[in-house]
Amino acid sequence: MNDEPLTVLVLDDDEAVRDSIADFLEDRGWRVLRAATAEDALDMLGEESLDGAVVDIRLPGMDGNAFIRAACATSPGLAYVICTGSPEYRPPDEVTSLPQVSPRTFTKPLHNLAALEAELRRHIEVCGRKGSNDD
């Protein structure tokens, strides 16, 4: 059993939302990295070992869908949970077909951060923790 805390990236261009999710997860024992752009988040993937990511869709520059597709190519074991401010958003087929992407999409404003955490934890279990395939 891996006793290290789970490590997650929170990617959201809204600082208040990003900090709210990150602070909640940190209070619950997670190690959290924060990014405001997909480009910054991709740079972090090259430098950090992560278990999961909470991803906003509407971002400046590269959007969340493009980030997930690019990140899956370099970090295939990373679990993704989408959290968007667009209630009408439906992930495109090329994103939903990726096993790393949770089938559950969260809509902002988030009223139940515990549900987001539970889904993130569940999907990390499905995808496998970091380091589980290093040998």
Secondary structure, DSSP 4 states (H G I P E B T S, - for coil): ---SPPEEEEE-S-HHHHHHHHHHHHHTT-EEEEESSHHHHHHHHHH---SEEEE-SS-SSS-HHHHHHHHHHH-TT-EEEEEES-TT----HHHHTSTTEEEEEEESSPS-HHHHHHHHHHHHHHH--TTTT--
